[in-house]
Amino acid sequence: MVSFYINGKQASVNAEPATPLLWAIREHLKLTGTKFGCGAGLCGACTVHVNGKAVKSCLTPLSSIAGKLVNTIEGLSEDSSHPLQKAWVAEQVVQCGYCQSGQIMKAAELLKQNPNPSRDQIVAHMNGNICRCGTYTRIIAAIQRAAREG
Amino acid sequence: MTRIENDASKITRREFLASTTGLTFAMAFAPAGMFLMSEAKAKAAGYEIGAWVRIEPDNTVTILTPGAEMGQGSMTGVPVALAEELDADWDKVVLEWAPADPKTYGYTRKRGERISQSMAIVGSRAVMMYYEDMREAGAQVRKVLLQAAAKKWNVAPAELRTEPNVVVHPASGRRLTYGQIATFAEVPAEMPAVSTAEYKDKSQFRLIGKPIPRRDIPEKVNGTAKYSIDVQLPGMVYASTVHGPVQLAEPESWNDDTVRKMKGVIDIVKLEHGVAVIADTFEHVLAARKVLAVSWAAGATAEGYDSEQALETAYPEIAVDQNANNTTVGEAGDVDAAFANATKVYKADFRSDYGYHAQMEPLNAVARFNAAGDQVEIWEGTQAPGRSRQRIAQALGFGLSQVIHHQHYMGGGFGRRSINDYTIEAALIARALKRPVKMIWTREEDLAYGMFRPQALQCLEAALDGDGKLSGWRHCVVGDGGNLLYGGIKLNKYYDVPNQFIEQRGTSHGIRLKHWRAVAHPFNLFAIEGLMDEMAEKEGMDPFEFRRQRVAMTPKAREVFDAVEKMSDWPTKRPAGRALGLSVSERSGSLGAGVVEISLDQQTGKIRVHKVWVAIDGGTIVQPEMARHNVESGIIYGLSSVLKERATMKDGKVRQSNFHDYEVLRMSEAPEEIHVEFLDRLTKPTGLGEIGNPFITAAVANAFHALTGKRLYHMPFTPQRVIQALKA
């Protein structure tokens, strides 16, 4: 049993300490907005925040998050009102959508660290997140819009 | 306002039809094709029926959408055409998935004498195939509403107009919303005929050609969009299949006792080409997968296969072997005479490697049987719901009615999700277990047991006559996969070469192959347009001018070339270290021409594409924003395969296993600028999901030549191959 906070609420997951956080979130807690893409930390589809830092949940053992604050796409805002979510809609970024929770969570970390990132800074920060539909240029535009419009 | 329900609580079709208020327009299929009719008449005639459009008293218009959604937007794009002719208020339109029932909801395909219905969203077909049916259905529903209002007001229908969701009588100023009409109108036994002359003129369009936000986006930015991998059922267990390292090998035995003792393991099920482990949680499945050691029967066709060796040595032999298994794909004029009379002959060989779909959502499905075991419910994301349902029924020895199918969003398709081998596995496992099962392939499984775009060798020869005009063309593609190799090999949609012979020479390796975005067009156009560029160079001509003066171009081709020349400002010199390359693009009725601007890091051998321009004739563009997304996506997908992606097999085994060794394009490698223009057309829409892809290979190769004077003949253009080419 490992206890932590998820999207502001206390949660306990009855699983082995080595269980990847990804499966605890998706299948134990049924928060399925966080996606399984590669299971090896290579694609970023499973990106969530642990104590405010973006991590790849497929490589994060449950034991390492005991007592910590985990935030997923479901906890980013209650009503899709986070500036990045609004910008993602305005720029019509999404295609298949499967990687986008991870993209948005990764971008949210960036804007927290750097409210006005340059294009190069955006690319450097986001390069670990694969989008197979190739929405990269729109993701950049949406992050810039979110930075601009707040 | 999107109501795409993905769980078992979804209202059933019967409830939808049996609802007592509002107007339901049924869709029926008869030998003449699909059409709208009253439910009563369809039932009397014994037709398979389903609801297609429903208007509620509260003015909501529900349209069933058959546009399987894998990111291309057709879930929204297909019903837009219906809503347009219905003059529906798009804000009041609710979309629901059409059931997996091609007889009712499929588009009609005519191949010779054979007429068939299909819901397969493949080959960029969604909007292209459904467009006319959708417009007709929308126009018919509108006419019924107009007639009902006319009767109520006792005026002639011709005196009436519509505004979005409202019928108006301008002379008296009276108005009735569609919802109000639905409270008293009846669907006539015979739907009114509508001629295309009654369709809206382009100038009256409120939706077609206008930017309509995609319906799926809001739920895809907050995590609520449901893919089949997200389905949760009470009592559900988890499974994953391990397939042979040599594809299609059959399992013989495994360490059953050891794995069964592992924590959470419930069962192990033998499948034809794999062994499935089932456990209470997915982490326990993953742990069991690692311990499971299967011994595989010898004798799989792929055993010992070495793909690099085949491409380098076996394929060139097949290309000249007169006894090789061959198919003539195209033939015109007297090609031998053209080459005998040629003043110049150009030859080149091109190669391309296997490609993997690498859709972001690993293949998965959920299956649940009823207690009696004579009915299965399936949750999956599929490009071909009808075919999928049929194949599941077949695999289980069921009739169609015993398979209940729930469609989901797909985390990418790209051709992989039009065949459902993974769903059949889920169904077989669920039957063996007698419990609901979520079956997920790991990424490693998804890749190793992939269905690949085949590798190919292309041998081309071109003859120029006494006037220097292209008079003869020979193109032979060698490889495994039949039509997966020669789609897009014919150049008659853009170049008219009077004498030509095009063939495919086949072999077989036992590797699973499949349609990949734009199928064979990317590598065929690489060869065709690579040789075209080489001829232009050797003839000392600009690539545009060579095509215009020496090749008989179709009028459509001339227009897209003219357009992209202007868009890219082709004649203007680029900064030092940058160069441009050109290629035609062709797929699913659409034609395009594209230019790329590249640079090269001479030390690392890394090519960087900075800018892309593409001009496309795609007929009427129903949704310009979505169309642009599709083309951008095709460009990135294509570029990924041009610069990075390669699957290889050694000792019969796929050598790559995940994104570290099967690399796909990342943000830092994406072009900074992509410019897409659609030619203004009134013709029927043609496919746009794949037109962004085929031109990019040759365009990059040709730009590389412009930059370095060297040519690239083997795709992908990996740094290693680039450095080799620079030294050549």
Interface residues (C-beta under 8 A of the other chain):
Chain A: A15 E16 T19 P20 W23 R26 E27 H28 K30 L31 T32 G33 T34 K35 F36 G37 C38 G39 A40 L42 C43 A45 T72 I73 E74 L76 S77 S80 Q85 W88 V89 Q92 V93 V94 Q95 C96 G97 Y98 C99 Q100 S101 I104 V123 A124 M126 N127 G128 N129 I130 C131 R132 C133 G134 T135 Y136 T137 R138 I139 I140
Chain B: E69 M70 G71 Q72 G73 P213 R214 D216 I217 P218 K220 V221 N222 G223 T224 A225 K226 Y227 I229 D230 Q232 Y238 K263 T281 F282 E283 L286 A358 Q359 M360 E361 P362 Y409 M410 G411 G412 G413 F414 I440 T442 R443 E444 E625 H629 E632 S633 G634 I635 I636 Y637 S640 N658 F659 H660 V664 L665 R666 M667 S668 A670 P671 E672 I674
